[in-house]
């Protein structure tokens, strides 16, 4: 009887292990987080910069920062944030010309991210004013500034 119970427990454990492994390795593993502003969250932002998830030149005036980042299959990062119009954080960036060729595809965004991130993406597509290609130590980040000059969107190519 004890052997039968142990065998059933082992089978259940193995099924649970397979389910967790499937979820970890074959699903859209995305991390979502929000940060109030650069100043009060400087330690956390610095940690993101050190990991090359955020660029060194990330604006110090940034606030209401919403981030989505894929993990495992790629390291695509999407961020939406508000900035002070006087902050010239794109001064070392190059204007990018072909908006349609640079932005992530709508299909990619729908497959990978939640509804909130897709809404952010749609706002960027309809509100874009200027797009920049900005190099960092190892990555290229694209920044789109909205028409108001206070809304910014940032991503790194997948």
Residue pairs with C-beta under 8 A, 6 or more apart in sequence:
24 72
25 72
28 70
28 111
28 112
28 113
29 70
29 71
29 72
29 73
30 68
30 69
30 70
30 71
30 112
30 113
30 114
31 67
31 68
31 69
31 71
32 66
32 67
32 68
32 114
32 116
32 117
33 66
33 67
34 64
34 65
34 66
34 67
35 41
35 44
35 45
35 65
35 67
36 63
36 64
36 65
37 62
37 63
37 64
37 65
38 45
38 58
38 59
38 60
38 61
38 62
38 63
38 65
39 60
41 65
45 54
45 58
48 54
49 55
49 56
49 58
52 136
52 137
52 138
52 139
53 69
53 75
53 77
54 77
54 79
55 134
55 136
55 139
55 141
55 154
56 136
56 137
57 89
57 92
57 134
57 136
58 89
59 81
59 83
59 84
59 87
59 89
59 152
60 87
61 83
61 84
61 86
61 87
61 89
62 81
62 82
62 83
62 152
63 81
63 82
63 83
64 81
64 82
65 79
65 80
65 81
66 79
66 80
66 81
66 116
66 117
66 120
67 77
67 78
67 79
68 77
68 78
68 79
68 113
68 114
68 117
69 75
69 76
69 77
69 78
70 76
70 77
70 112
70 158
74 158
75 156
75 158
76 104
76 112
76 155
76 156
76 157
76 158
77 154
77 155
77 156
78 104
78 109
78 113
78 117
78 120
78 121
78 153
78 154
78 155
79 153
79 154
79 155
80 120
80 123
80 124
80 151
80 152
80 153
80 154
81 151
81 152
81 154
82 150
82 151
82 152
83 89
83 150
83 151
83 152
84 150
85 149
85 150
90 132
90 134
90 143
90 145
92 134
93 132
93 133
93 134
93 135
93 143
94 132
94 133
94 134
95 130
95 131
95 132
95 133
96 102
96 131
96 132
96 133
96 142
99 128
99 131
102 131
102 133
102 142
103 124
103 125
103 142
103 144
104 121
104 155
104 157
104 158
106 121
106 125
108 158
109 117
109 118
109 121
110 118
113 121
120 153
121 153
123 146
123 151
123 153
124 144
124 146
124 153
127 146
127 147
127 148
127 151
128 144
128 145
128 146
128 147
128 153
129 144
129 145
129 146
129 147
129 149
130 144
130 145
131 142
131 143
131 144
131 145
132 142
132 143
132 144
132 145
133 140
133 141
133 142
134 140
134 141
134 142
134 143
135 141
139 156
140 156
140 157
141 154
141 155
141 156
142 154
142 155
142 156
142 157
143 152
143 153
143 154
144 152
144 153
144 154
145 151
145 152
146 152
146 153
